[in-house]
Structure formats: C-alpha cells, structure tokens
C-alpha cells in the first residue's frame, strides 16, 4: 500500500510538471501577436540544448504519468469486489474517462508531430498556414477543451494527494485551467482570422 501512495505522489508531481510546461507553452504562444518576438522565441527554444532536454523531460513525465495511472486503475479494479454506489449527480463513468484520456493522448501525439515539422526562418507564417484550415482549428480547440476538462479534475486531485484540500484551491485550479484554455485558444482563432 505504501508503494501505491508513493506512485500516486510521483504521478501527481509528474502531472504538475506537465501543467507548468503547459503554462510556459501557452505564454510563449502569446508572443504570436508580435511576429518578430514569436520568431525570436522559437529561434532560441529550438536550440538543441534547450529543446531536447525539455522535450525529454516532458515526454518522460507524460509516459510515467500514463503508466502509473493505468497501474492505479488496474489495482483499484482488482481491489474492488463490488462496484461503488455513486450518489453524486456529477459522476462520470470510467469508460468515458478512458475515451477522453485516449483522445487527449492522440491529440498530444498529433500536436507534437506538427510541432516537429515546424522550423526555419518563418515559424509565424507556418503557424498562420497551419491554422488557415477550419479542421486544424476545430481539432486544436477540441483537444485543448479535453485537456482543460482533465486538468480541472486532475489538479484538484493532485493537490488533495499532496495534502491541499481547501476550497480556495479548487477556485485557483479553475482559474488556472480557464487561463490555459483561453490562452491556447487565442492563437489558432487569431491565426485563422488573419490567414
């Protein structure tokens, strides 16, 4: 049981690391409003000694987070002889959570593959071209909405795992998630409008 608690805490820390990366990524994307700053940022960010360590850290955190989540879910399923009686009005079935998590992972892989194709002297123009497609915008916004839903649920659980249960933390998590989703949504919408 102690090992399971350690895994939960490490999974929570990996989730927090990814949340901080999302905040960094969202803030860097907002430099899009100045094409020169946007290009300058990505010229620095794409240096091998910056990009590779950061991507390896985030990818390792993601893989660890997913593996431990699956282990915990399997452990809980084995330990539960009878299904819980859910009286809450906001209960979400496990199969639906699994589908949402699968879509989030597919979106992350899709988005990372797109970002690897970006590079060179005009990343601003590449971003405009990417989001000139309605489908790209819709997929991106849908993916960010799913990530937001997952974060809203997960961040409060992470803080609870780390011993923070006060109601004000719920509102801080909500504000953080709204900030992220709106911040990420601005760039594709503005790029689509400009393209």
C-alpha positions as CSV (number, residue, x, y, z in Angstrom):
1,X,0.0,0.0,0.0
2,X,2.9,2.4,0.8
3,X,4.3,1.8,-2.7
4,X,0.9,2.8,-4.2
5,X,0.9,6.0,-2.2
6,X,4.5,6.8,-3.4
7,X,3.4,6.2,-7.0
8,X,0.4,8.4,-6.6
9,X,2.5,11.2,-5.3
10,X,5.1,10.8,-8.1
11,X,2.3,10.7,-10.6
12,X,0.9,13.9,-9.1
13,X,4.3,15.6,-9.4
14,X,4.7,14.5,-13.0
15,X,1.2,16.0,-13.7
16,X,2.2,19.3,-12.0
17,X,5.4,19.4,-14.1
18,X,3.3,19.0,-17.3
19,X,0.9,21.7,-16.1
20,X,3.8,24.1,-15.6
21,X,5.1,23.2,-19.1
22,X,1.6,23.9,-20.5
23,X,1.7,27.4,-18.8
24,X,5.1,28.1,-20.3
25,X,3.9,26.9,-23.7
26,X,0.8,29.0,-23.6
27,X,2.7,32.1,-22.5
28,X,5.3,31.6,-25.2
29,X,2.5,31.1,-27.8
30,X,1.1,34.5,-26.9
31,X,4.2,36.1,-28.4
32,X,2.4,35.3,-31.7
33,X,1.0,38.9,-31.6
34,X,4.5,40.1,-32.4
35,X,5.8,38.1,-35.4
36,X,9.4,39.2,-34.6
37,X,9.2,38.1,-30.9
38,X,7.5,34.9,-31.9
39,X,10.3,34.0,-34.3
40,X,13.0,35.1,-31.8
41,X,11.5,33.0,-29.1
42,X,11.3,29.9,-31.3
43,X,14.8,30.5,-32.6
44,X,16.0,30.3,-29.0
45,X,13.7,27.5,-28.0
46,X,14.6,25.3,-30.9
47,X,18.3,25.2,-30.0
48,X,19.2,21.5,-29.4
49,X,20.4,22.1,-25.8
50,X,17.1,23.7,-24.9
51,X,14.5,21.9,-26.9
52,X,15.8,18.3,-26.5
53,X,16.2,18.3,-22.7
54,X,12.8,20.0,-22.2
55,X,11.0,17.6,-24.6
56,X,12.6,14.6,-23.0
57,X,11.6,15.8,-19.5
58,X,8.0,16.4,-20.6
59,X,7.7,13.2,-22.6
60,X,9.2,11.2,-19.7
61,X,6.7,12.8,-17.3
62,X,3.8,12.1,-19.7
63,X,4.8,8.4,-20.1
64,X,5.4,7.9,-16.4
65,X,2.0,9.7,-15.6
66,X,0.1,7.4,-18.0
67,X,1.8,4.2,-16.8
68,X,1.2,4.9,-13.2
69,X,-2.4,6.0,-13.9
70,X,-3.0,2.6,-15.6
71,X,-1.4,0.7,-12.8
72,X,-3.6,2.5,-10.2
73,X,-6.7,1.9,-12.2
74,X,-5.9,-1.8,-12.5
75,X,-5.1,-2.0,-8.8
76,X,-8.3,-0.3,-7.8
77,X,-10.3,-2.6,-10.1
78,X,-8.8,-5.7,-8.6
79,X,-9.3,-4.4,-5.1
80,X,-13.0,-3.6,-5.6
81,X,-15.2,-6.7,-5.4
82,X,-18.4,-4.7,-5.8
83,X,-18.9,-1.5,-7.7
84,X,-19.2,1.7,-5.8
85,X,-22.7,3.1,-5.4
86,X,-22.4,6.6,-6.9
87,X,-24.9,9.1,-5.5
88,X,-23.2,12.2,-6.9
89,X,-25.0,14.0,-9.7
90,X,-21.7,14.6,-11.5
91,X,-20.5,11.0,-11.6
92,X,-18.5,10.2,-14.8
93,X,-18.3,6.6,-15.8
94,X,-14.8,5.0,-16.1
95,X,-15.3,4.1,-19.7
96,X,-16.0,7.7,-20.7
97,X,-12.9,8.8,-18.8
98,X,-10.8,6.2,-20.7
99,X,-12.1,7.5,-24.0
100,X,-11.4,11.2,-23.1
101,X,-7.8,10.2,-21.9
102,X,-7.3,8.3,-25.2
103,X,-8.3,11.4,-27.2
104,X,-6.0,13.6,-25.2
105,X,-3.1,11.3,-25.8
106,X,-3.9,11.2,-29.5
107,X,-4.1,15.0,-29.6
108,X,-0.8,15.4,-27.8
109,X,1.0,13.0,-30.2
110,X,-0.7,14.7,-33.2
111,X,0.3,18.2,-31.9
112,X,3.9,17.2,-31.1
113,X,4.3,15.7,-34.7
114,X,3.1,19.0,-36.1
115,X,5.5,21.0,-34.0
116,X,8.4,18.8,-35.1
117,X,7.6,19.8,-38.7
118,X,8.0,23.5,-37.8
119,X,11.3,25.2,-38.1
120,X,13.4,27.6,-40.1
121,X,13.1,31.3,-40.7
122,X,9.3,31.9,-40.6
123,X,7.5,30.0,-37.9
124,X,5.0,32.8,-37.7
125,X,3.9,32.1,-41.3
126,X,3.9,28.3,-40.7
127,X,1.5,28.9,-37.8
128,X,-0.7,31.0,-40.0
129,X,-0.7,28.3,-42.7
130,X,-1.5,25.6,-40.2
131,X,-4.5,27.4,-38.7
132,X,-5.8,28.6,-42.0
133,X,-7.7,25.2,-42.1
134,X,-11.0,25.1,-40.2
135,X,-10.3,21.4,-39.3
136,X,-7.0,22.2,-37.7
137,X,-8.6,24.9,-35.6
138,X,-11.5,22.7,-34.6
139,X,-9.2,19.8,-33.7
140,X,-6.9,22.1,-31.7
141,X,-9.7,23.7,-29.8
142,X,-11.4,20.3,-29.1
143,X,-8.1,18.9,-27.9
144,X,-7.5,21.9,-25.6
145,X,-11.0,21.6,-24.2
146,X,-10.4,18.0,-23.3
147,X,-7.1,18.9,-21.7
148,X,-8.9,21.6,-19.8
149,X,-11.5,19.1,-18.5
150,X,-8.8,16.7,-17.5
151,X,-6.8,19.4,-15.7
152,X,-9.8,20.7,-13.9
153,X,-10.5,17.3,-12.4
154,X,-6.8,16.3,-12.0
155,X,-5.3,19.4,-10.5
156,X,-7.8,19.3,-7.5
157,X,-7.0,15.6,-7.1
158,X,-3.2,16.3,-7.3
159,X,-3.5,19.0,-4.6
160,X,-5.5,16.6,-2.5
161,X,-2.9,13.9,-3.0
162,X,-0.3,16.4,-1.8
163,X,-2.4,17.4,1.2
164,X,-4.1,20.5,0.0
165,X,-7.9,20.2,0.3
166,X,-9.2,23.7,1.0
167,X,-12.0,25.1,-1.3
168,X,-9.8,28.1,-2.4
169,X,-7.5,25.6,-4.1
170,X,-10.5,24.5,-6.2
171,X,-11.0,28.0,-7.5
172,X,-7.3,28.6,-8.1
173,X,-7.3,25.4,-10.2
174,X,-10.4,26.5,-12.1
175,X,-8.8,29.9,-12.8
176,X,-5.6,28.3,-13.9
177,X,-7.4,25.9,-16.3
178,X,-9.5,28.7,-17.7
179,X,-6.4,30.8,-18.2
180,X,-4.7,28.0,-20.1
181,X,-7.6,27.1,-22.3
182,X,-8.4,30.7,-23.3
183,X,-4.7,31.4,-23.8
184,X,-4.2,28.4,-26.0
185,X,-7.4,29.2,-28.0
186,X,-6.4,32.7,-28.8
187,X,-3.6,31.9,-31.2
188,X,-5.5,29.5,-33.6
189,X,-8.5,31.8,-33.7
190,X,-6.4,34.9,-34.5
191,X,-4.3,33.0,-37.0
192,X,-7.4,31.7,-38.7
193,X,-8.9,35.2,-38.8
194,X,-5.6,36.6,-40.3
195,X,-5.0,33.8,-42.8
